[in-house]
């Protein structure tokens, strides 16, 4: 009488399936940083200089920033600026921040595709202007609450968006009636580029499954 050792076969199939699942899932890195802070609180560096610097051309935590006014490159947006937020009641924004004139447009170019974007924003006026974030040809409005902060002098809000497809670029068009803008706590996910290719691991997993079935047949 032959004995079929089904336990070993099942274990091999389980290992193969686990390898395929793990490789496809990968590990997602969440990059969140206080603009200009060093060392960076989230993800991997390098962070931008901790001293106030023109935001146009800055590269930090996998993002290259650009800033234009009237369609032309501008040095008027400052990465790592200080607004004295502790006394202004601008929470959740805290110094340092990225700020500049609200008639400009901020662009974000990501080193690797991201799937979501969020940030906190403040306008230095009491009214509640909006703004628009554009990703992949689609746009979402920026919503702020007016009469916020110390003495109700600011408009403050949070923007968060998960588009339908991964993206490598985002454009933030501010409301020019906002006077000046400030953004902070920029967050996005950074899927790993070194994860095994799903097709390769699927091939390995399939080989393990076939090997297990062949061993079972021989027994």
C-alpha positions in Angstrom: 0.0 0.0 0.0 1.3 3.5 -1.0 1.1 6.4 1.4 0.4 9.9 -0.1 1.9 12.7 2.0 -0.6 15.4 1.2 0.7 17.7 4.0 4.0 18.4 2.2 2.3 19.1 -1.1 -0.1 21.5 0.5 2.7 23.3 2.3 4.6 23.8 -1.0 1.5 25.2 -2.7 0.9 27.5 0.2 4.5 28.8 0.1 4.3 29.4 -3.7 1.0 31.3 -3.3 2.4 33.4 -0.5 5.5 34.4 -2.6 3.2 35.5 -5.4 1.0 37.5 -3.1 3.8 39.2 -1.2 5.7 40.2 -4.4 2.6 41.8 -5.9 1.7 43.7 -2.8 5.1 45.2 -2.2 5.9 47.8 0.5 4.5 51.3 0.3 6.6 54.1 1.8 4.6 57.1 3.1 6.5 60.3 2.6 5.4 63.1 4.9 7.6 66.1 5.5 7.5 69.5 7.2 8.8 71.6 4.3 12.4 72.5 4.9 12.9 70.4 8.1 16.0 68.4 8.4 16.3 65.5 8.8 13.1 64.5 7.0 10.4 63.1 9.3 9.1 60.5 6.7 10.5 58.4 3.9 14.0 58.6 2.7 16.1 61.7 1.9 17.6 63.8 0.8 15.5 66.7 2.1 15.9 70.2 0.8 18.1 72.7 2.6 16.8 73.7 6.0 17.4 77.4 5.3 14.7 79.3 3.4 15.4 78.8 -0.4 13.5 79.5 -3.6 11.1 76.6 -4.2 11.6 76.6 -7.9 13.9 73.7 -8.7 14.1 72.3 -5.2 14.3 68.5 -4.9 13.2 66.9 -1.7 12.0 63.4 -0.7 11.4 62.3 -4.2 9.7 65.5 -5.4 11.0 68.3 -7.6 9.2 71.6 -7.1 8.5 74.3 -9.6 6.9 77.6 -9.2 5.6 80.0 -11.9 3.9 83.4 -12.1 2.1 84.4 -15.3 3.5 81.3 -16.9 7.2 82.2 -16.1 9.6 80.6 -13.6 9.5 82.5 -10.4 11.8 82.7 -7.3 9.0 84.2 -5.1 7.8 80.9 -3.5 10.1 80.0 -0.6 10.8 76.5 0.6 11.5 76.4 4.3 10.1 79.8 5.2 9.0 80.9 8.6 5.7 82.6 9.3 5.7 82.5 13.1 2.9 79.9 13.0 3.1 79.1 16.7 1.6 82.5 17.5 -0.7 82.9 14.5 -2.9 79.9 15.3 -2.3 78.4 11.8 -2.4 74.7 13.1 -1.9 72.2 11.7 0.7 74.2 9.7 3.9 74.6 11.6 7.1 76.4 10.6 8.9 75.8 8.3 6.4 75.9 5.4 6.4 76.5 1.6 4.8 79.9 0.9 4.5 82.4 -1.8 2.2 84.7 -3.8 -1.2 83.1 -4.5 -1.3 84.3 -8.1 1.4 81.6 -8.8 1.2 77.9 -9.7 3.2 75.2 -7.9 4.2 72.0 -9.8 5.2 68.7 -8.2 7.2 66.1 -10.2 7.6 62.8 -8.5 10.6 60.5 -9.0 8.3 57.4 -8.9 4.5 57.1 -9.5 2.4 58.0 -6.5 -1.2 57.1 -5.9 -2.4 59.8 -3.5 -1.5 63.4 -2.5 -2.4 65.5 0.5 -1.3 68.7 2.2 -2.4 71.4 4.6 -2.9 74.9 3.2 -3.5 78.4 4.5 -4.3 81.7 2.7 -3.2 84.8 4.5 -6.6 86.5 4.1 -9.8 86.1 6.1 -12.0 85.1 3.2 -12.1 81.5 2.0 -10.6 81.3 -1.5 -10.3 78.0 -3.2 -7.8 76.7 -5.7 -7.4 73.7 -8.0 -5.2 70.6 -8.0 -4.8 68.9 -11.4 -3.5 65.4 -11.8 -3.6 63.4 -15.0 -6.0 65.8 -16.7 -8.5 65.7 -13.9 -8.9 68.5 -11.2 -10.1 68.7 -7.6 -10.9 71.9 -5.8 -9.1 73.1 -2.7 -11.5 73.9 0.1 -10.6 76.2 3.0 -12.5 77.6 5.9 -12.4 81.4 6.2 -12.0 83.5 9.4 -9.6 80.9 10.9 -6.5 81.2 13.0 -5.5 84.1 15.3 -8.3 86.7 15.2 -9.8 85.0 12.3 -7.3 86.5 9.9 -6.7 83.4 7.7 -8.3 80.7 5.6 -7.1 77.2 6.5 -7.9 73.8 4.9 -6.6 70.3 4.1 -6.5 68.8 0.6 -6.4 65.0 0.0 -7.0 63.1 -3.2 -6.5 59.5 -4.5 -6.8 59.7 -8.3 -8.0 56.7 -10.3 -4.5 56.0 -11.6 -0.9 56.4 -10.4 0.7 59.8 -11.3 4.1 61.4 -11.6 3.0 65.1 -11.8 0.6 67.4 -10.0 -0.2 71.1 -10.4 -1.5 73.3 -7.7 -3.2 76.5 -8.9 -3.9 78.8 -6.0 -6.6 81.4 -5.7 -5.1 84.8 -6.5 -7.5 86.5 -4.1 -5.8 84.6 -1.3 -2.9 87.1 -1.2 -0.2 84.7 -0.1 -0.4 80.9 0.4 1.4 78.5 2.7 1.4 74.7 2.5 2.8 72.2 4.9 2.7 68.5 5.8 2.9 67.3 2.2 2.2 63.6 2.0 2.3 61.0 -0.8 3.0 57.3 -1.2 6.2 56.0 -2.8 5.7 52.5 -4.1 9.0 50.5 -4.2 10.9 50.3 -7.4 13.0 47.3 -6.3 10.1 44.9 -5.7 10.3 41.7 -7.7 8.4 41.7 -11.0 5.0 40.0 -10.5 5.6 37.9 -13.7 8.9 36.6 -12.5 7.6 35.6 -9.1 4.5 34.1 -10.6 6.8 31.9 -12.7 8.7 30.8 -9.6 5.5 30.2 -7.7 4.1 28.1 -10.6 7.3 26.1 -10.7 6.9 25.3 -7.0 3.2 24.3 -7.5 4.0 22.0 -10.5 6.9 20.5 -8.5 4.6 19.8 -5.6 2.0 18.1 -7.8 4.7 16.0 -9.6 6.0 14.8 -6.3 2.5 13.9 -5.2 1.9 11.9 -8.4 5.2 10.0 -7.9 4.1 9.0 -4.4 
